[in-house]
Amino acid sequence: MGSDGLVYSDEKELQLSSCCWDYGRVDRVRVSGPHQARLVRPAHTLIVYDGYHSADGNTTINGDVWFDQKRTPATRVIGQVADIIPSGCDFDAISYAEGTLSYTAISISPRLIEQMPGGKAGLIIEPGANLRNPLLKQLCLGLQESDSELHASSLMMAMLAEAARYQHAATPDGLHRETLSRPVRERLASYIEDSLGENITLQAMAQIAELSIFHFSRAFRQHFGLPPYQYVLSRRLERARQQVTQTTLTLTAIALQCGFSSPGQFSTQFRRYFGLTPSAMRLTLGR
């Protein structure tokens, strides 16, 4: 069974679900029994091991991995480790375990890599197995739940930067602190307010500021106090609260007008932010 460069053979049972974004893809895999897997993609890929269930309760599995045909023994404590496969590197893995393994493969497009300082030359990633990095795990969990291009690309960029830092990657000289002029900040604020019901991307906002995505994200947080995704989400929720409390629009209509993918997502985010669901807030006002 294959999925765009991810190929499995000899599996007893395999479940795979994928989510594709403009700047990458996320594959969530669940496989049971001994198996062999091969991955070849023109993108940096991080494999984060989520869980392992066996009859004896063991959380350690034995296997072997090959980076460009160079073998590395791999004994893994699942839930604590990750592998990284550089763009274009052939990756093969064999697991001898009888239990069920769950992991997430995150492949990141070269188009996003080029937005990092120094582009491809500034991001030096080496093959690596059993990286123990709690932050990569947390970023992966966030990406699994991501529901927008803006959020997903932000997390992917953070994962690349953290993987590079973890591997003591070279950082280009002469990095400078980017600033957003007042006219640019005003254009950004207007664009966001006018586009809350639409898909707002990092790329579109960075183009307004005439900065790379990487430098834009840093400068935006400096001036607006929040990362772009969180700022956009806060503005959507404030707009939604206004409509919940001041109009008779249905909650479904409000969700769509404020850029939420579904009424369920809208209700969940609204409750996290305000402490009440939209319907409960309306009840408190007698509407």
N, C-alpha and C positions, 0 to 999 in steps of 0.2 A: 504494500500500500504506500502511495506517495502523496505528498502535498507540497508542490512547488519547491523541490529541492530537499525535502525531508522524506526519506524512504525507509520503510520498515520491512523486515523479512522475518519469518519464523515466529511470529507473535502468536500466542495463544488467544489473546483478546486485546483489541486495541480500540480506544475511543479518542477521537480528535475533534476539537472545535477551534475554529480560527476566526480572528477579527482583523480585518485589514484597514490600515489607515494610509493617508497620502505618503507619510514618511516611514512606514514600516508595517509590520504585522506581528500579531501575538497568537501563538498556537498553544493551546492547553491540551496536554496529552495525558492519557491514562492507559497504561499497558500492563498486562498480567503475564507472569511467567518469564522464563528465559527468552531473550530476544536480541536481535542485532539491528542497529539503526545507522543510517548514513545521512549526513547533512552537507550539502554544497550549495551555498548561496552567495551572491555578490553583495553581501552586507555583513556588518559585524553582528554576531548573534550571541546573546547571553542565554544560557540555559540555567534556570533557577529550579532547584529540586524542592517540590512542595511537600510531598508526603510519601510514606511507604507503609503498607500494611501487609503483615504476614501472620500465619497461624501461630507462630511462637512469640509474636510481639516484638521481634527484633526490628530495629530502625537502621541497621547498617547493612549495606549491600556490597557485594564484591563484583568487580568487572574489570574491563580493560578499555582504554580509549586510544585512538590513533589520531594525531594531528599531522596531516600530510604524510601518512604512512609511518610515522614515528610513534612507537607504542609507549604508553604510559599506564602502569597499573593504577587502578582507581578503586579504593575502598572508601565508600561514602557514608557519612552520618547524615541521613536525609533530613532536610529542614534547616540545615546549617551551611550548605555549600552551594556553589554555582560553578559552571564552566563558561569560558569565553572563547569563541571561535572567530578569528579575524576574517574580514571579507575575503572570499575566494579560497580560504583554507579548507581542504578536505577534512571532514571529521567523521570518524567511525567509532562506534561504541558497542560493546557487548556486555550484557548483564546476565549473570548466572543465577539470579535470585528467582525464587518460586512465587514470591508475593506480588502485590500490585503497586506499581510505581506511578506517581503523579508528578509532572513537572510542567514548567512554562518555558517555551522558547520564544525569545523576543528578538526579532531581526530588524535592524535599523538601516534605512535607506542611505546610500551615499549622499543623496541630496541634503539630508539633514546633517550628515557628517561635515559637509562642506561649509556649514554655517558656524562650525566651531572655530575658535581662534587659530589661524594658520591653516585652516582647511584640513585636507587629508594629511598634509605634512606635519601639522601640529598635533595630531592625535595618533600616538604610537601605541598600538594594541598588540600584545603578544598572545599566542595560544596559552591557555591556562586551565587546569583542572583543579577542582576542590578549593575554589576561592572562598574564604570564610569572611563574609562581609555583610553584617546585619543591615546596612543601609540599602544595599542592592536588593535584599529580600523585601524591605519595606516599600521600595520604589516599585518592585514587581507587583506587590499586592495592590498598590494604587493603580497600576496599569491594568490589572485584571478587571477592575471595577470602572475603568475610564469610560465615559460616555460621550466624549467630544474630541474632535481633532486637536483642538487647542490644548486640552489637558493631556492627551496621549503624547503629543510631540514634545511637550514640556518635560514629561517624565522620561521619555526616551533620551532626550538631551542630557538630563540629569544622570541617567544610568551610564551613558557614555563617559561623561566627565568623571563620575565616581570610579568607573572601571579603570580609566586612564590614570587617575590619582593612585588607586590601589596598586597598580602595577608600576608605579614610579615612572609614569610616562613623561616624556619631555614636554615642557610647556614653552611655547614660543616666546621669544624676547619681546619686550616693548608693549606688553598689554597695557592698555590705558583705560581709565574710567570714562565711560561714555556718559554724556548728559543729553537731556531732551530740552530744547529751548521752549520758552513759553508758547510761541505759536504752534509748535509741534504738539505740545501737551494738549492745547486746546483743540487741535484737529483730531487727535486721538480720542479725547473725551467725547467730542461730537460724533465721531464715527461709531464709537461703541454705543452711545445712546440711540443713534439712528438705526442701529443694526441688531438690537437685542433680540429681535424675532428671527434673525437669520444665523447662518453658520459663520462665526467670527474665528478667523485663524491667526496664528502667530505670524505667518508669512505676510498676510494682508496688513497687519499692524506694523510689522517691521518695515514694510515698503513705505508706509506713510512717514515713518521716522528716518527712512533712508539709512538703515543700519542692518547688519547681519542679525539673524534671529538670536544668536548667542548674546551679542552685545545689547540688542534691544531688550531682552528679558532682564538683564542686569540693570539697565538704565530705567526701565519701566518701574521695577520694584523700588528703586531709589527715589523716584519722584512721586509715585502713586501709593507707596506704602504696602503694596501687596503684589505678588506675582500676577502676570496677566490673566491667567485662568481664574484665580480667586477673585480678582477685581471684577472681571466680566460676570462671574457668578453672583457676586454681591449686588451688582447693578440690576441683573435680571430679577433677583429676589426682591429688591426694593421696588422695582416697577410692578412686580406681581403683587406685593403687599398693598400698593396703592390701588390696584384694580380690584383686589379682594375686598378692601374696606370701603371703596368709594364708587363701585359700579355693581351692576347686577349681571355681569357677564358670567357664563358658566365657568367652572374651574378648568374644564377641558379647553375652552377658548382662551382663557388666561395663560394656561400652560403653553399653548402653541404660539400665542402672541409674544411671549417672553422668552422663547427660544428653547424650551424644554422638549425633550424627545418624546415624552409621554406624560400623562397625568400622574402615573405612579412615581416617576422620577421627580416631577415637580413637587408632589406632596412630601416625599422623603427629604429633599433638599430644603424645602420650606420649613419643615419641622426642626431640622438640624439647626437652622439659622435663627428662627424666631421662637422655638420651643413649643409651637402649636402647629397643627395641620391647618391648611387653608380653610377647610370647612369648620374646624373648631374656632378659628379666629372670627369667622363670620357669625358663628353662634353667639360668641361673647358680645358682639355688637348688635345682636337681634336682627340680623339681616336674613 
